[in-house]
Amino acid sequence: MKINSSNLSTSTIAVTVDLNIKAGFTGMMIVQMENGVEKAQFPLRRGEFFGSLEDFLNTARMVGYQIIPPAAQVKA
């Protein structure tokens, strides 16, 4: 990993990350960073996406699923 020292005084830095992928890979990767250091990486398979629970629920609604929250539990 290389950090561009000319950007250290700003709130953003340029980071070079070595990706462990197969030759000819085409797709998207998730890279986990901690304190500016790469901790993990994971390639997404074709058709996969990465998002929040809210993103998932919105996507489900867009394709026609009805989201029904669990009923409130009644205390006995």
Gaussian input, Z-matrix of N, CA and C with variables (Angstrom, degrees):
# hf/3-21g

backbone

0 1
 N
 C     1     B1
 C     2     B2     1     A1
 N     3     B3     2     A2     1     D1
 C     4     B4     3     A3     2     D2
 C     5     B5     4     A4     3     D3
 N     6     B6     5     A5     4     D4
 C     7     B7     6     A6     5     D5
 C     8     B8     7     A7     6     D6
 N     9     B9     8     A8     7     D7
 C    10    B10     9     A9     8     D8
 C    11    B11    10    A10     9     D9
 N    12    B12    11    A11    10    D10
 C    13    B13    12    A12    11    D11
 C    14    B14    13    A13    12    D12
 N    15    B15    14    A14    13    D13
 C    16    B16    15    A15    14    D14
 C    17    B17    16    A16    15    D15
 N    18    B18    17    A17    16    D16
 C    19    B19    18    A18    17    D17
 C    20    B20    19    A19    18    D18
 N    21    B21    20    A20    19    D19
 C    22    B22    21    A21    20    D20
 C    23    B23    22    A22    21    D21
 N    24    B24    23    A23    22    D22
 C    25    B25    24    A24    23    D23
 C    26    B26    25    A25    24    D24
 N    27    B27    26    A26    25    D25
 C    28    B28    27    A27    26    D26
 C    29    B29    28    A28    27    D27
 N    30    B30    29    A29    28    D28
 C    31    B31    30    A30    29    D29
 C    32    B32    31    A31    30    D30
 N    33    B33    32    A32    31    D31
 C    34    B34    33    A33    32    D32
 C    35    B35    34    A34    33    D33
 N    36    B36    35    A35    34    D34
 C    37    B37    36    A36    35    D35
 C    38    B38    37    A37    36    D36
 N    39    B39    38    A38    37    D37
 C    40    B40    39    A39    38    D38
 C    41    B41    40    A40    39    D39
 N    42    B42    41    A41    40    D40
 C    43    B43    42    A42    41    D41
 C    44    B44    43    A43    42    D42
 N    45    B45    44    A44    43    D43
 C    46    B46    45    A45    44    D44
 C    47    B47    46    A46    45    D45
 N    48    B48    47    A47    46    D46
 C    49    B49    48    A48    47    D47
 C    50    B50    49    A49    48    D48
 N    51    B51    50    A50    49    D49
 C    52    B52    51    A51    50    D50
 C    53    B53    52    A52    51    D51
 N    54    B54    53    A53    52    D52
 C    55    B55    54    A54    53    D53
 C    56    B56    55    A55    54    D54
 N    57    B57    56    A56    55    D55
 C    58    B58    57    A57    56    D56
 C    59    B59    58    A58    57    D57
 N    60    B60    59    A59    58    D58
 C    61    B61    60    A60    59    D59
 C    62    B62    61    A61    60    D60
 N    63    B63    62    A62    61    D61
 C    64    B64    63    A63    62    D62
 C    65    B65    64    A64    63    D63
 N    66    B66    65    A65    64    D64
 C    67    B67    66    A66    65    D65
 C    68    B68    67    A67    66    D66
 N    69    B69    68    A68    67    D67
 C    70    B70    69    A69    68    D68
 C    71    B71    70    A70    69    D69
 N    72    B72    71    A71    70    D70
 C    73    B73    72    A72    71    D71
 C    74    B74    73    A73    72    D72
 N    75    B75    74    A74    73    D73
 C    76    B76    75    A75    74    D74
 C    77    B77    76    A76    75    D75
 N    78    B78    77    A77    76    D76
 C    79    B79    78    A78    77    D77
 C    80    B80    79    A79    78    D78
 N    81    B81    80    A80    79    D79
 C    82    B82    81    A81    80    D80
 C    83    B83    82    A82    81    D81
 N    84    B84    83    A83    82    D82
 C    85    B85    84    A84    83    D83
 C    86    B86    85    A85    84    D84
 N    87    B87    86    A86    85    D85
 C    88    B88    87    A87    86    D86
 C    89    B89    88    A88    87    D87
 N    90    B90    89    A89    88    D88
 C    91    B91    90    A90    89    D89
 C    92    B92    91    A91    90    D90
 N    93    B93    92    A92    91    D91
 C    94    B94    93    A93    92    D92
 C    95    B95    94    A94    93    D93
 N    96    B96    95    A95    94    D94
 C    97    B97    96    A96    95    D95
 C    98    B98    97    A97    96    D96
 N    99    B99    98    A98    97    D97
 C   100   B100    99    A99    98    D98
 C   101   B101   100   A100    99    D99
 N   102   B102   101   A101   100   D100
 C   103   B103   102   A102   101   D101
 C   104   B104   103   A103   102   D102
 N   105   B105   104   A104   103   D103
 C   106   B106   105   A105   104   D104
 C   107   B107   106   A106   105   D105
 N   108   B108   107   A107   106   D106
 C   109   B109   108   A108   107   D107
 C   110   B110   109   A109   108   D108
 N   111   B111   110   A110   109   D109
 C   112   B112   111   A111   110   D110
 C   113   B113   112   A112   111   D111
 N   114   B114   113   A113   112   D112
 C   115   B115   114   A114   113   D113
 C   116   B116   115   A115   114   D114
 N   117   B117   116   A116   115   D115
 C   118   B118   117   A117   116   D116
 C   119   B119   118   A118   117   D117
 N   120   B120   119   A119   118   D118
 C   121   B121   120   A120   119   D119
 C   122   B122   121   A121   120   D120
 N   123   B123   122   A122   121   D121
 C   124   B124   123   A123   122   D122
 C   125   B125   124   A124   123   D123
 N   126   B126   125   A125   124   D124
 C   127   B127   126   A126   125   D125
 C   128   B128   127   A127   126   D126
 N   129   B129   128   A128   127   D127
 C   130   B130   129   A129   128   D128
 C   131   B131   130   A130   129   D129
 N   132   B132   131   A131   130   D130
 C   133   B133   132   A132   131   D131
 C   134   B134   133   A133   132   D132
 N   135   B135   134   A134   133   D133
 C   136   B136   135   A135   134   D134
 C   137   B137   136   A136   135   D135
 N   138   B138   137   A137   136   D136
 C   139   B139   138   A138   137   D137
 C   140   B140   139   A139   138   D138
 N   141   B141   140   A140   139   D139
 C   142   B142   141   A141   140   D140
 C   143   B143   142   A142   141   D141
 N   144   B144   143   A143   142   D142
 C   145   B145   144   A144   143   D143
 C   146   B146   145   A145   144   D144
 N   147   B147   146   A146   145   D145
 C   148   B148   147   A147   146   D146
 C   149   B149   148   A148   147   D147
 N   150   B150   149   A149   148   D148
 C   151   B151   150   A150   149   D149
 C   152   B152   151   A151   150   D150
 N   153   B153   152   A152   151   D151
 C   154   B154   153   A153   152   D152
 C   155   B155   154   A154   153   D153
 N   156   B156   155   A155   154   D154
 C   157   B157   156   A156   155   D155
 C   158   B158   157   A157   156   D156
 N   159   B159   158   A158   157   D157
 C   160   B160   159   A159   158   D158
 C   161   B161   160   A160   159   D159
 N   162   B162   161   A161   160   D160
 C   163   B163   162   A162   161   D161
 C   164   B164   163   A163   162   D162
 N   165   B165   164   A164   163   D163
 C   166   B166   165   A165   164   D164
 C   167   B167   166   A166   165   D165
 N   168   B168   167   A167   166   D166
 C   169   B169   168   A168   167   D167
 C   170   B170   169   A169   168   D168
 N   171   B171   170   A170   169   D169
 C   172   B172   171   A171   170   D170
 C   173   B173   172   A172   171   D171
 N   174   B174   173   A173   172   D172
 C   175   B175   174   A174   173   D173
 C   176   B176   175   A175   174   D174
 N   177   B177   176   A176   175   D175
 C   178   B178   177   A177   176   D176
 C   179   B179   178   A178   177   D177
 N   180   B180   179   A179   178   D178
 C   181   B181   180   A180   179   D179
 C   182   B182   181   A181   180   D180
 N   183   B183   182   A182   181   D181
 C   184   B184   183   A183   182   D182
 C   185   B185   184   A184   183   D183
 N   186   B186   185   A185   184   D184
 C   187   B187   186   A186   185   D185
 C   188   B188   187   A187   186   D186
 N   189   B189   188   A188   187   D187
 C   190   B190   189   A189   188   D188
 C   191   B191   190   A190   189   D189
 N   192   B192   191   A191   190   D190
 C   193   B193   192   A192   191   D191
 C   194   B194   193   A193   192   D192
 N   195   B195   194   A194   193   D193
 C   196   B196   195   A195   194   D194
 C   197   B197   196   A196   195   D195
 N   198   B198   197   A197   196   D196
 C   199   B199   198   A198   197   D197
 C   200   B200   199   A199   198   D198
 N   201   B201   200   A200   199   D199
 C   202   B202   201   A201   200   D200
 C   203   B203   202   A202   201   D201
 N   204   B204   203   A203   202   D202
 C   205   B205   204   A204   203   D203
 C   206   B206   205   A205   204   D204
 N   207   B207   206   A206   205   D205
 C   208   B208   207   A207   206   D206
 C   209   B209   208   A208   207   D207
 N   210   B210   209   A209   208   D208
 C   211   B211   210   A210   209   D209
 C   212   B212   211   A211   210   D210
 N   213   B213   212   A212   211   D211
 C   214   B214   213   A213   212   D212
 C   215   B215   214   A214   213   D213
 N   216   B216   215   A215   214   D214
 C   217   B217   216   A216   215   D215
 C   218   B218   217   A217   216   D216
 N   219   B219   218   A218   217   D217
 C   220   B220   219   A219   218   D218
 C   221   B221   220   A220   219   D219
 N   222   B222   221   A221   220   D220
 C   223   B223   222   A222   221   D221
 C   224   B224   223   A223   222   D222
 N   225   B225   224   A224   223   D223
 C   226   B226   225   A225   224   D224
 C   227   B227   226   A226   225   D225

   B1=1.4405
   B2=1.5168
   B3=1.3173
   B4=1.4521
   B5=1.5201
   B6=1.3079
   B7=1.4608
   B8=1.5122
   B9=1.3178
   B10=1.4535
   B11=1.5283
   B12=1.3379
   B13=1.4595
   B14=1.5194
   B15=1.3273
   B16=1.4630
   B17=1.5250
   B18=1.3264
   B19=1.4530
   B20=1.5258
   B21=1.3163
   B22=1.4581
   B23=1.5173
   B24=1.3213
   B25=1.4529
   B26=1.5282
   B27=1.3181
   B28=1.4603
   B29=1.5194
   B30=1.3210
   B31=1.4592
   B32=1.5246
   B33=1.3256
   B34=1.4567
   B35=1.5200
   B36=1.3348
   B37=1.4570
   B38=1.5205
   B39=1.3020
   B40=1.4608
   B41=1.5276
   B42=1.3268
   B43=1.4578
   B44=1.5241
   B45=1.3175
   B46=1.4550
   B47=1.5198
   B48=1.3354
   B49=1.4559
   B50=1.5245
   B51=1.3281
   B52=1.4610
   B53=1.5216
   B54=1.3375
   B55=1.4646
   B56=1.5144
   B57=1.3106
   B58=1.4685
   B59=1.5273
   B60=1.3230
   B61=1.4577
   B62=1.5207
   B63=1.3369
   B64=1.4554
   B65=1.5159
   B66=1.3292
   B67=1.4618
   B68=1.5218
   B69=1.3065
   B70=1.4519
   B71=1.5180
   B72=1.3342
   B73=1.4701
   B74=1.5160
   B75=1.3227
   B76=1.4550
   B77=1.5129
   B78=1.2889
   B79=1.4568
   B80=1.5071
   B81=1.3269
   B82=1.4564
   B83=1.5255
   B84=1.3268
   B85=1.4596
   B86=1.5223
   B87=1.3127
   B88=1.4613
   B89=1.5189
   B90=1.3213
   B91=1.4643
   B92=1.5190
   B93=1.3325
   B94=1.4579
   B95=1.5221
   B96=1.3239
   B97=1.4588
   B98=1.5245
   B99=1.3222
   B100=1.4566
   B101=1.5175
   B102=1.3183
   B103=1.4742
   B104=1.5210
   B105=1.3326
   B106=1.4557
   B107=1.5215
   B108=1.3378
   B109=1.4562
   B110=1.5321
   B111=1.3203
   B112=1.4540
   B113=1.5236
   B114=1.3446
   B115=1.4590
   B116=1.5213
   B117=1.3296
   B118=1.4662
   B119=1.5221
   B120=1.3349
   B121=1.4625
   B122=1.5179
   B123=1.3363
   B124=1.4522
   B125=1.5176
   B126=1.3382
   B127=1.4635
   B128=1.5236
   B129=1.3185
   B130=1.4589
   B131=1.5183
   B132=1.3234
   B133=1.4549
   B134=1.5220
   B135=1.3079
   B136=1.4587
   B137=1.5301
   B138=1.3176
   B139=1.4552
   B140=1.5184
   B141=1.3312
   B142=1.4608
   B143=1.5229
   B144=1.3312
   B145=1.4562
   B146=1.5096
   B147=1.3017
   B148=1.4545
   B149=1.5132
   B150=1.3168
   B151=1.4532
   B152=1.5143
   B153=1.3153
   B154=1.4560
   B155=1.5288
   B156=1.3133
   B157=1.4589
   B158=1.5237
   B159=1.3206
   B160=1.4696
   B161=1.5331
   B162=1.3269
   B163=1.4695
   B164=1.5284
   B165=1.3295
   B166=1.4589
   B167=1.5217
   B168=1.3340
   B169=1.4610
   B170=1.5257
   B171=1.3309
   B172=1.4666
   B173=1.5256
   B174=1.3192
   B175=1.4629
   B176=1.5280
   B177=1.3284
   B178=1.4653
   B179=1.5267
   B180=1.3292
   B181=1.4698
   B182=1.5267
   B183=1.3309
   B184=1.4711
   B185=1.5213
   B186=1.3243
   B187=1.4729
   B188=1.5291
   B189=1.3491
   B190=1.4483
   B191=1.5116
   B192=1.3223
   B193=1.4603
   B194=1.5178
   B195=1.3248
   B196=1.4533
   B197=1.5245
   B198=1.3126
   B199=1.4645
   B200=1.5235
   B201=1.3350
   B202=1.4633
   B203=1.5256
   B204=1.3401
   B205=1.4652
   B206=1.5242
   B207=1.3287
   B208=1.4667
   B209=1.5236
   B210=1.3265
   B211=1.4613
   B212=1.5240
   B213=1.3170
   B214=1.4547
   B215=1.5273
   B216=1.3107
   B217=1.4596
   B218=1.5332
   B219=1.3024
   B220=1.4648
   B221=1.5178
   B222=1.3430
   B223=1.4672
   B224=1.5210
   B225=1.3144
   B226=1.4785
   B227=1.5008
   A1=108.51
   A2=116.22
   A3=121.22
   A4=108.51
   A5=116.86
   A6=121.46
   A7=107.83
   A8=116.75
   A9=122.44
   A10=108.08
   A11=117.64
   A12=121.98
   A13=113.05
   A14=118.65
   A15=120.10
   A16=111.21
   A17=117.78
   A18=121.33
   A19=113.21
   A20=119.45
   A21=121.39
   A22=113.35
   A23=118.56
   A24=120.33
   A25=112.27
   A26=118.78
   A27=121.72
   A28=109.98
   A29=115.78
   A30=119.40
   A31=112.42
   A32=118.82
   A33=121.54
   A34=110.13
   A35=115.63
   A36=121.02
   A37=108.69
   A38=116.58
   A39=121.41
   A40=107.54
   A41=116.95
   A42=122.13
   A43=108.39
   A44=116.40
   A45=121.44
   A46=107.97
   A47=116.88
   A48=121.98
   A49=108.26
   A50=117.23
   A51=122.07
   A52=108.16
   A53=116.39
   A54=120.53
   A55=109.93
   A56=116.21
   A57=122.48
   A58=108.47
   A59=116.80
   A60=121.88
   A61=110.00
   A62=115.36
   A63=120.48
   A64=110.22
   A65=116.89
   A66=121.39
   A67=109.01
   A68=116.77
   A69=121.82
   A70=114.61
   A71=118.05
   A72=121.33
   A73=110.44
   A74=115.77
   A75=122.64
   A76=106.69
   A77=117.50
   A78=119.73
   A79=111.77
   A80=114.88
   A81=121.00
   A82=109.66
   A83=115.34
   A84=122.53
   A85=108.96
   A86=115.35
   A87=121.44
   A88=105.78
   A89=116.34
   A90=121.00
   A91=107.82
   A92=116.24
   A93=121.59
   A94=108.56
   A95=116.04
   A96=121.76
   A97=109.57
   A98=116.34
   A99=121.49
   A100=107.95
   A101=116.18
   A102=122.13
   A103=111.52
   A104=116.21
   A105=120.70
   A106=115.17
   A107=117.61
   A108=122.12
   A109=108.66
   A110=116.11
   A111=120.78
   A112=110.23
   A113=116.70
   A114=121.59
   A115=112.00
   A116=117.13
   A117=120.19
   A118=109.04
   A119=115.04
   A120=120.60
   A121=108.47
   A122=114.96
   A123=119.81
   A124=109.19
   A125=118.32
   A126=119.56
   A127=110.67
   A128=116.76
   A129=121.00
   A130=109.27
   A131=116.51
   A132=121.24
   A133=109.22
   A134=116.14
   A135=120.99
   A136=108.87
   A137=116.20
   A138=120.87
   A139=114.38
   A140=118.11
   A141=120.42
   A142=109.71
   A143=115.09
   A144=119.78
   A145=107.91
   A146=115.51
   A147=122.05
   A148=107.10
   A149=117.21
   A150=120.10
   A151=111.49
   A152=114.06
   A153=121.14
   A154=110.04
   A155=116.22
   A156=120.97
   A157=109.60
   A158=116.68
   A159=120.89
   A160=110.66
   A161=117.72
   A162=121.33
   A163=110.68
   A164=116.57
   A165=121.23
   A166=111.02
   A167=117.30
   A168=121.02
   A169=110.99
   A170=117.32
   A171=120.46
   A172=110.95
   A173=117.21
   A174=121.01
   A175=110.11
   A176=116.91
   A177=120.91
   A178=110.56
   A179=117.50
   A180=120.93
   A181=110.84
   A182=116.89
   A183=120.52
   A184=111.86
   A185=117.49
   A186=119.57
   A187=112.27
   A188=116.73
   A189=120.14
   A190=117.76
   A191=118.37
   A192=118.83
   A193=109.86
   A194=115.98
   A195=121.77
   A196=107.23
   A197=116.68
   A198=121.65
   A199=107.74
   A200=116.61
   A201=121.98
   A202=107.75
   A203=117.99
   A204=119.57
   A205=110.67
   A206=116.67
   A207=118.61
   A208=110.57
   A209=116.41
   A210=120.78
   A211=109.73
   A212=115.42
   A213=119.64
   A214=108.50
   A215=115.52
   A216=119.95
   A217=109.33
   A218=115.68
   A219=121.07
   A220=108.23
   A221=116.18
   A222=119.81
   A223=109.60
   A224=115.65
   A225=120.55
   A226=110.80
   D1=134.03
   D2=177.38
   D3=-117.83
   D4=136.22
   D5=176.14
   D6=-110.18
   D7=129.54
   D8=178.75
   D9=-73.72
   D10=103.27
   D11=-174.51
   D12=-65.01
   D13=-20.20
   D14=179.42
   D15=-70.46
   D16=-16.49
   D17=-179.69
   D18=-101.89
   D19=4.10
   D20=-174.74
   D21=-65.04
   D22=-25.37
   D23=-177.78
   D24=-81.55
   D25=-8.07
   D26=179.23
   D27=-99.99
   D28=177.80
   D29=-177.99
   D30=-80.77
   D31=-9.34
   D32=177.57
   D33=-123.34
   D34=152.90
   D35=176.15
   D36=-132.22
   D37=157.20
   D38=173.70
   D39=-94.26
   D40=127.50
   D41=-178.03
   D42=-122.35
   D43=131.64
   D44=174.46
   D45=-98.36
   D46=127.59
   D47=-177.91
   D48=-119.25
   D49=133.29
   D50=174.44
   D51=-85.02
   D52=118.74
   D53=179.83
   D54=-93.38
   D55=133.13
   D56=177.48
   D57=-93.35
   D58=86.24
   D59=-177.38
   D60=-128.66
   D61=160.55
   D62=177.04
   D63=-74.54
   D64=151.17
   D65=177.47
   D66=-56.51
   D67=138.01
   D68=178.59
   D69=81.66
   D70=6.03
   D71=-179.34
   D72=-58.09
   D73=133.78
   D74=171.29
   D75=-130.82
   D76=126.06
   D77=179.67
   D78=157.46
   D79=-161.67
   D80=-177.73
   D81=-113.62
   D82=151.10
   D83=179.57
   D84=-127.33
   D85=145.46
   D86=169.15
   D87=-102.78
   D88=129.02
   D89=177.81
   D90=-121.36
   D91=121.61
   D92=178.17
   D93=-91.43
   D94=128.49
   D95=179.12
   D96=-118.10
   D97=146.71
   D98=175.21
   D99=-138.32
   D100=118.15
   D101=-178.33
   D102=53.79
   D103=40.50
   D104=177.55
   D105=79.18
   D106=7.10
   D107=-178.11
   D108=-118.60
   D109=134.90
   D110=177.65
   D111=-65.51
   D112=128.56
   D113=178.50
   D114=-107.79
   D115=-33.03
   D116=-177.67
   D117=-161.87
   D118=161.58
   D119=175.50
   D120=-146.34
   D121=149.60
   D122=-175.97
   D123=-149.15
   D124=120.98
   D125=177.04
   D126=-78.04
   D127=137.69
   D128=174.97
   D129=-84.82
   D130=140.32
   D131=175.91
   D132=-76.86
   D133=161.79
   D134=178.23
   D135=-56.46
   D136=130.36
   D137=179.06
   D138=90.44
   D139=-12.29
   D140=177.79
   D141=-82.36
   D142=151.69
   D143=171.81
   D144=-137.72
   D145=164.71
   D146=-176.94
   D147=-123.09
   D148=128.62
   D149=179.82
   D150=-168.74
   D151=-176.34
   D152=-179.32
   D153=-84.80
   D154=172.81
   D155=175.24
   D156=-59.74
   D157=-40.46
   D158=177.93
   D159=-60.15
   D160=-42.57
   D161=176.32
   D162=-59.63
   D163=-44.87
   D164=179.94
   D165=-60.80
   D166=-47.68
   D167=-178.88
   D168=-63.48
   D169=-41.00
   D170=177.83
   D171=-63.42
   D172=-41.07
   D173=178.50
   D174=-64.04
   D175=-43.10
   D176=178.44
   D177=-60.70
   D178=-42.48
   D179=178.18
   D180=-63.88
   D181=-40.55
   D182=-177.86
   D183=-62.41
   D184=-30.95
   D185=-178.46
   D186=-96.60
   D187=9.01
   D188=170.62
   D189=106.79
   D190=-0.10
   D191=177.94
   D192=-77.48
   D193=145.38
   D194=175.55
   D195=-100.07
   D196=125.77
   D197=-179.00
   D198=-96.44
   D199=117.92
   D200=-178.51
   D201=-117.88
   D202=113.98
   D203=179.59
   D204=-68.17
   D205=153.52
   D206=178.70
   D207=-61.10
   D208=147.16
   D209=178.78
   D210=-65.29
   D211=149.08
   D212=177.48
   D213=-64.78
   D214=134.31
   D215=-178.99
   D216=-79.86
   D217=135.82
   D218=179.48
   D219=-97.02
   D220=126.85
   D221=178.86
   D222=-79.70
   D223=135.38
   D224=-178.45
   D225=-83.88

